Amino acid sequence: MMFAPDEILSVWRKFDEFPMETLTKAWFYDQAGDRKQRDISLMQEHHQQYGISGNCFDLAIWLLAELKKAGVEAYPIGHHFKTDRAHAAVIALDERGRRFLCDLGDQWLNPILIDSGCEDYTEEKLSGFFPAAKVQVKPSQHQIEITYHRPNGKIVTQAYDPEPVDENIFLEAAEYSQRRLKPEPLVECRVPYQNETAHWEFSGWSSHLSTSNGLDQESKPKSIEGWADKIQQMTGYDKHVLLSALTTYQSR
């Protein structure tokens, strides 16, 4: 099938409980000095101290480092760099040279094979790769097209350019992203729910849980402290970090 082999999965699994969020950069912004993008050692230190992870660039940089440390060939990819629509992910290659999309930023459950010429490749709708959705992978000119099939019948398509991004360009885009604070915070995480892994999201000062049964809009806390408690419950993040970041966004 389209699942990655153990040499890639064993690294990926280290990040199973790492949310993607824009709270860490708001909390770190005034502490950071001139350089806002944290290096690996500082990300590790912050995770150990506060349980925090970071945005899609943080996660891609960290995953790349762990893959390379494990002897896995990998490189960064992304699109819309230096804009508010920027997104970063990773391509990892197995021992046979097959490419796998590894996207912690969108909180995938597993890496997925993207090489259409491989024996294991299929364009069928597949479960087990993305929370609360089946996915299809299709080549499209010089891109890879991912189609998400939601339980309510909603279909969303996303395109990835699988070609490597120059490391310096990638790090410049990461720095740009860390310097940009949107008006509202974002948190996405994978959470256990009954017999599946669901997707929980906090955005636009509201939250919802996506499961195979559909979308469940949650009641809104009435205060920043209430939101900090809710996000802490879902992520395990340090509450002082959450309060600091949420207050920063509220004041914008």
N, C-alpha and C positions, 0 to 999 in steps of 0.2 A: 504493500500500500504506500501511501504518501508520507508516512511518518519517518522522522529522522532516526538514524542509528544511534546506538548507545553513546558513542564518543561525543556526539552533539547533545543528546538528551541529558546526559549526566551533568553537563554544564548548565543547560537551560533550567533544569529542576532547582538549581540554587536560587533562582529568581521567582519561584512559584508564588511567594508571598510578598513580592515587591509591587506595590501599586505604582501607577503612573499619575503624577500630580504636578500642579504648579504652585503648591504651597511652600515647598522647600525653597524655591528661588526667592519667594517673597520674604521668607524668614531670614535667608542668608544675605539678602541684597545689601543691607547697610553694613554688614560685617565684612563683606568680601573685599573691599578696596577696589583697585582698578580692574582686577580680573574676576569676573562673575562665575565663569565655568569652573566648577571644582575638579580637582584631579582625583585619581582613583583612591589614593590613600585617604583623602579628606572625605570622600563619599563613604568609604568603609568606616571611618571613624564616626561620622554622623549617624550611620545606620546602627552601629553598635551602641551609641549613646542614646539616640532618640527614636530608633526604629524607622527612620525616614529613608526614602529612596530618591525620587526626583522626577524630572520630566523625560520626554522621549530621548533627548540627547544624552542626559545622564545615564539612562538605562542602556542605550546603544553603546556608549563609550565603555561602560562597565562590563557589559556582556562581551564586547570585543576583546577586552583585556583578559577575561576569564577563558574565553575560547582559545586565544593564542597561548595562554599559559598551559592549557591542556594539550597543546600541539595540534589544534584544529585550525585550518586555514579559514580566514574570515575577513570580511571587509564591510565598510559602512555604505549604506545607500540612503537616499532621501529625495525629497522634492520640495519645491516652493521655498528654498532656503532664503533667509533674510526677509521673510514676510510673516504675517500672523498665521498663515496656513502651513508653515513649515512642519515637516514630519521626518523623523529619522528612524531607521531600522538597520538590520544586519543581514547579510547573506553569509551562511556557513557552508563549507564544502566538506563532504565526507571523503573517505579514503579512495573512493572511486571517482571523485571529482564531481559528484552530483551536487547541485545547489539547493539549499533550503532557506526559505524566508523565515527569519526570526524577528518577530515584531512584538517586543515587550511594551512599546509605547501604546499600542492598541489593545494590549492585554490578551493576546492570543494564548490559548491553552498549550499549544504545541507548535514547533516549527513545521513547515510544510514544503514538500518537494515542488519545485517550479520548472524543472526541465522536462519539456513535453516529449523529448526523444527517449526518455528512460522507460524501461519495461514496466516499472511500478506506477507510472504516471497514468492518471485518469482525469477526465473532465466531468465525472459524475459528482453529484452533490454529496459532500462528506460531513459526517459528524465527528466530534472529538478534537476539533482544531480551534474553534472559537466559541466562547460562551453563548448559549441561547441562540445559536444559528448554525445552519449548514453552510458550507462554503464550496465554491467551484473555482478552479484555477484554469485560466485560458490564456494562451499567448495572444498578444495583440500588437502587431508590428514590432516595435522595439521595446515593448512593455509587457508586464504580466498583469492580467486583469483578474481581480478577485471579486466574485459575486457572493454576497451574503444573503441567505434566505432565512428570514425571520419567521417565527411560528404564526404570526398574524397575517402572513402573506406578503409582508413588505420585503422588497428586494432593493439592495443597495450595492453599487459597484464602485470599486476603488482600483486605481492603477498604480503600479510600482515600476520604476525603472530599475532593473536588476544590475545595471552596470556600476562598477566601483566609483565612489566619489573620492577625489584626492583628499588625503588626510588634512592638509592645511585648510582647504576649502571647507571641509566638514567641521573642523574646530572653529573656524571663523563663524560659521553658521550657528554652532553651538553657543558661542559667546554672545552673538546677536540675540539668540533666543532667551538666554538667561537675563539679558538686560531689558527685555520687554515684559512688562506686566500688563496683561489684559485687564479690562474693567472687572471681570469676575473670575473667581478661582475655579479650578477643575480638579476632581479626583476620580480616578477609575481604578477598580480593583476586582480581582477574582475571589469569590467567596463560596464556601460550601453551602449548598441548599438542597435538602432532601437527598436525592440520589445523583445529583449533578453538581457542576461548578457553574454558578451564576455570575452575572456581571453587575456590579453596583457602581452607580455614577452619581456624583455630586457636581452639578453645574447650574449656572443661572440661579444660584441660591435656592435650589430645590434638589431632591434626590429621588432616584428610582432604582428598582431591581429588575433586571432582565433575566427571565428564566425560559425554559422550554414551553411554559404555559402562557407566556406573553410578558407585558410590561406592567409593573406594579408601582404606581406613583405613591410615594410615602408622605406622611404628614410632615409639615415643616416645623422645626423648633422655632421658638419665639425670640431667641437671642443668639448672639455670637457664642456664648458659653454653651448653649444647647447644641449648636452646630458642632462645636469642638467635641462635646461628649459623643455625638452621633458618629463623627468621623473617627474618633478614637476607638469607638466600638467596632467599626468596620476595618480599620487599618492597624490598630495597635500603636499608633503614633503618640509621641510625647504630647501631653495636653498643652504645656506651655508653648511649644513650637506651633501647635495648631492655633492657639489664641493669638499669638503674635502675627502669624501669617494672615489669618482671617481679619484681624483688625486692620492690617495694612490694606487689604483689598476693600474693606468696608469704607475706608477713608478716601478712596480714590474717586 
